[in-house]
Amino acid sequence: MPANIEIKARVRDFADLEARAAALSDSPCQVIVQEDIFFHVGRGRFKLRILSADRAQLVYYERPDRAAPKRSDYFIFETNDPDHLKTVLEAALGVRGVVRKTRRLYLAGQTRIHLDRVEGLGEFVELEVVLRPGQTDAEGRAVADDLMSRLNICQEDLVEEAYIDLLENA
């Protein structure tokens, strides 16, 4: 199962963080509009991420809720028929909730830096350090800690939960 080391934090100064992310990035920013439809499941989180009318990803992941760099194990399935898949999943599992966001994606080495504007929640940053084969969680956490420092992400701004949890508790 693929894995990341991840953090999520509230953003205090979006423009400053974006300038820092752009300076670290290996490629130009990609702007991605996403609608994540979460479904009821017994464990982990399960969502259909709609990227366009003919492109979506079905994502299952397990990750502990804590305000620190943490491991996330995940599976992704690509589809070109989001509407049909959504209908089947809604009927089988029921919708837990929907997260809508505009994501600014920067790539820095093995890390995806996401600057997110989340409808109903505000502005956030996520770091996803994609673990390489044989790379330990501790090595991934070291990469995340270094990027947190370079991006000026404060420990007190870290968020434990997923966006869907934050929306449910708002």
N, C-alpha and C positions, 0 to 999 in steps of 0.2 A: 504494500500500500504506500503510495507517495506520502511525503510528510513535509511540513513547514515548521519553522519556529516563528510565532506570530506575536505581535503586540497591537493593541488598539488604544488610541488616546484622543482626548478632546483637543481641539486646536485653539490656541489663544490668538495667534496672528497668522492668518491664512497666507497673506502675501509674503511674509518673511519665510514661512515654511516652504512655500512653493519655490521661492528663489533658492533656498538651500537644496531642495530636492533636485531642481533643474541643474544646479552646479555639480551634483554628485552623479547625475544620470548619464548612462552610456548611450542613450538614444533620445529623440524628441518625445515630448509628452504626447500621450494618447488620451483623448477625451472619450469616455464610454458612458452612455446612459444605460442604466440597468434597472430592471424590475425583478426582484427576488420574491417568488411566491413560496412560502414555507408551508410544509405539510406536517400533519401529526404523525409522529413516529415514537416507538418505544424507547429508543436511545439515540444519542447524537442529534444532528440537525440535518434536515433533508429539504432541498429547495430546487426549484426550477428557476434558473437565471435567464430571463428573456433579454436578448441583446438586440433583436430586430424581429420583423415578422417571419423571417425564415431562418433564424439562428438562435439557438438557446443551448444552455448547459444544464444537465441534471447533476446536482452536486450533493453528495452525502459526506458529512465530516463529523469527527469526534474530537473534542477539544475541551480541556478543563476550563472552568470559569475562574480566572484569577488575574489580578492586575500585575502581570509580570510577563516576560517572554515565556511562551508555552508552546508545547508541541501540538500540532493539528494534523491528524491522519485523515486522508480524504480520497474519494473516488470521483471522477468526472466523466460524464457521458455526453457527447455532442449530438444534437439533433437539428434537423432542418424543418421540423414540423412542431413548433412549440404549442400551437393551439390544440392539436389533437392530443399531445402528451399531457397538457394541462387538464383537459377534460377527463382523461383516464385517471390521473392522479387525484383530482378533486373528488371523483366518484369513489375511488378506492380508499383514500386516506383522510379527506377533508382538509380544508385550508386552515392553517394556524394563523397566518397573517401575511402581509405584503410589505416589503421594504423597497422604496424607490429612492434612487440616488444618481447623482452625476459624479463620476469618478475620473480623476486625473491620475493617470498611471505613468510612473517613471520607473525605469529599470536601472539598478545600480549593482553591477556584479551579479550575484546570485539572489538578489533581493528585489522584490516588487514593492515599490513605495506607492501607496494609494492615498491620494488626498480626496476625501469624500465630502460631498454636501448631501446630507441625508434629509429627505422630506420629513418634517415633524420633529427632527432631533438636532440638527445643526451641522457643524463642521468637525471632521475627524481625520486622523491619519492612521493608516494601518501599515505595518511592515510585515512582509511575508518572506522570510529567509527560506528559500527552497533548498532543502537538504540534499546534498549530492550523495550518490551511493557510497556507503562506508563512512560518511560524515556523522559525527556524534551530535546528540542534542546539545551538549555543552559547547561544542564548536559553533553550532548555529546560534546559541544564545549569546556567545561572544560577538558574533557578527551583528546581531540585533542590538546589543548593548553599545557597540561602537557607533552604529548608525543613529541610535537614540541620542547619543552625545553630540554627534556631528549635526544632527537636525534640531538640536536644542529641545528635545521632547523630555518634559519633566516627569519624574516618577509619580507625582501627585495627580497628573493628568491622565494616567493610565486607566483604562476601563476594563472591567472583568468580562462583561457579557457581550453577546452578539447584538447587532442592531435590532433584531426581532424581539429580543428580551427587553431591551431598552424601550422600545415602542409599547410593548405590553405593559410595562411598569410606569409609563408616562402618565 
